[in-house]
Amino acid sequence: MNSQPAIRTEAFRAPAELEMDAFAITRVLEATRTEAGVPLVDVIFRSPVLLVFLRHGGCTFCREALSDIADTRAAIEADGTRIVLVHMGDQSEIEKVVKRYGVEQLDRVSDPGQELYRAFGLKQGGFWQLFGPKVLWRGLVAGWFRGHGVSKPIADASQMPGVFLIDRGMVISRYRHTSAADRPSYIEICELAKRDSE
């Protein structure tokens, strides 16, 4: 018998302007476990969670995001926020990438079917979002000049990423990328939520 408490539909909430289906998110959260086998719903209701949706391990911007998270991790976790990485790729492949940036201890969720991505309203990118001038220029800078490199896609290369701060089952801050090259400030996402709650 499953000893984990069931999460009620109304337990997960999102402001209407975020255009998120709370019921769909609840259903997916109940069915999802981290790579360590912990129910994701338990993680989310245990402490504030910064849920970071990545693209694929071969993506320059995914690697840049992991580097940024490594640089800001201590500040994010200082107030008890837990960082959870969501990816679409093979666990062994993503393990190589997270180890490169020293964030292999973070909770990870493998979502090859992209159910979590869809539930949180993250869509497939269009041509300009994936290959526009800004993306190509930023890819050159991040990939070659900053050393993040690039390799072949190991998952759906059209999937857009995003970041959601969840506290007690409520999405209180979020960033949905408008292009694959966006570089959100994870610190600002967390601090914006603090300011709004004061």
C-alpha positions in Angstrom: 0.0 0.0 0.0 1.3 3.4 -0.9 2.0 5.4 2.3 2.5 8.7 0.5 -0.4 11.1 1.1 -2.5 11.9 -2.0 -2.3 15.4 -3.1 -5.7 17.1 -3.6 -6.5 18.8 -6.9 -6.7 22.2 -5.1 -3.4 21.6 -3.3 -1.4 22.8 -6.2 -2.2 26.4 -7.2 -1.1 28.8 -9.9 -2.3 32.4 -10.5 -4.7 32.6 -13.5 -2.4 34.8 -15.4 0.2 32.1 -15.7 -2.2 30.0 -17.8 -1.4 26.8 -16.1 -3.7 23.8 -15.6 -3.4 23.0 -11.9 -5.2 19.7 -12.3 -2.8 18.6 -15.0 0.2 19.6 -12.9 -1.2 17.8 -9.9 -1.7 14.6 -11.9 1.8 14.7 -13.3 3.4 15.6 -9.9 1.7 12.6 -8.3 3.2 10.3 -10.9 6.7 11.7 -11.1 9.7 10.7 -9.0 13.2 12.1 -8.9 16.1 10.0 -10.2 16.7 9.1 -6.5 13.2 7.7 -6.3 11.6 10.4 -4.2 8.1 11.4 -5.2 8.3 14.9 -6.7 5.1 16.0 -4.9 6.9 15.3 -1.6 9.9 17.4 -2.6 7.6 20.3 -3.6 5.6 20.3 -0.4 8.6 19.8 1.9 10.3 23.1 1.1 10.3 25.9 -1.5 11.5 24.5 -4.8 13.2 26.2 -7.8 12.1 23.9 -10.6 14.5 24.4 -13.5 13.4 22.9 -16.9 16.4 22.4 -19.1 16.6 21.7 -22.8 19.0 18.8 -23.7 22.5 18.1 -22.4 24.1 18.9 -25.7 22.6 22.4 -25.7 25.1 25.3 -25.1 22.5 27.2 -23.2 21.6 24.2 -21.0 25.3 24.0 -20.0 25.4 27.8 -19.4 22.3 27.5 -17.2 24.0 24.7 -15.1 27.1 27.0 -14.8 24.9 29.9 -13.6 23.1 27.6 -11.1 26.4 26.3 -9.8 27.5 30.0 -9.3 24.3 31.0 -7.5 23.4 27.8 -5.7 24.6 28.8 -2.3 22.6 32.0 -2.3 19.5 30.2 -3.6 19.7 27.5 -1.0 20.5 29.8 1.9 16.9 30.4 2.7 15.9 26.7 2.3 15.0 26.7 -1.4 15.7 23.4 -3.1 16.8 23.3 -6.7 15.3 20.5 -8.9 16.5 20.0 -12.4 14.1 18.6 -15.0 15.5 17.2 -18.2 14.4 15.1 -21.2 17.5 13.1 -21.9 19.1 9.9 -20.8 20.2 9.8 -17.2 23.7 8.7 -18.0 24.2 11.6 -20.5 22.9 14.3 -18.2 25.1 12.9 -15.4 28.2 13.7 -17.4 27.0 17.3 -17.9 26.0 18.0 -14.3 29.3 16.6 -13.0 31.2 18.9 -15.3 29.5 21.9 -13.5 29.6 20.4 -10.0 25.8 20.2 -9.6 25.4 16.4 -9.6 24.1 16.5 -6.0 21.0 18.4 -7.0 17.7 16.6 -7.4 16.9 15.6 -11.0 13.8 14.5 -12.8 14.0 12.7 -16.1 11.0 13.5 -18.2 11.6 12.0 -21.7 7.9 12.1 -22.5 7.9 15.9 -21.7 4.7 15.6 -19.5 6.0 18.0 -16.9 7.0 20.4 -19.6 3.5 20.4 -21.1 1.8 20.6 -17.7 3.8 23.7 -16.8 2.9 25.3 -20.2 6.4 25.0 -21.8 6.0 24.7 -25.6 8.0 23.9 -28.6 10.1 26.7 -30.0 9.5 28.3 -33.4 12.3 28.9 -35.9 13.3 32.4 -34.6 13.2 31.2 -31.0 15.6 28.4 -31.8 17.7 29.7 -34.7 17.3 33.5 -34.8 20.2 36.0 -34.9 20.2 36.4 -31.1 20.3 32.7 -30.5 23.2 32.2 -33.0 25.2 35.1 -31.6 24.6 34.0 -28.0 25.4 30.4 -28.9 28.8 31.5 -30.4 29.6 33.6 -27.2 28.5 30.9 -24.7 29.7 27.9 -26.7 33.1 29.1 -27.9 34.2 32.2 -26.0 32.9 31.0 -22.6 33.8 27.4 -23.2 30.5 25.7 -22.7 30.8 23.9 -26.1 28.0 22.3 -28.1 27.2 18.8 -29.2 24.4 17.0 -31.0 20.9 17.0 -29.4 20.2 14.1 -27.2 16.5 14.9 -26.7 13.9 17.1 -28.3 15.9 20.2 -29.5 12.7 22.2 -30.1 11.6 22.1 -26.5 11.7 25.5 -24.7 13.0 25.7 -21.1 11.6 27.6 -18.1 12.0 28.2 -14.4 9.3 28.1 -11.7 9.6 28.9 -8.0 7.0 26.9 -6.0 6.3 27.3 -2.3 3.7 25.3 -0.4 2.2 24.1 -3.7 1.8 27.6 -5.2 3.7 28.9 -8.2 4.9 32.3 -6.9 7.4 33.2 -9.6 8.3 32.0 -13.0 10.3 32.6 -16.1 9.3 31.2 -19.5 12.0 31.6 -22.1 11.0 33.6 -25.2 14.1 32.2 -27.0 16.5 29.4 -26.4 19.2 32.0 -25.7 17.4 33.7 -22.8 19.6 33.8 -19.6 17.3 34.3 -16.6 18.7 35.4 -13.2 17.8 32.6 -10.8 18.6 34.9 -7.9 16.2 37.5 -9.2 13.4 35.0 -9.7 13.8 34.0 -6.0 14.1 37.6 -4.7 11.1 38.8 -6.7 9.0 36.2 -5.0 10.3 37.3 -1.6 9.5 41.0 -2.4 6.0 40.1 -3.5 5.3 38.2 -0.3 6.4 41.1 2.0 
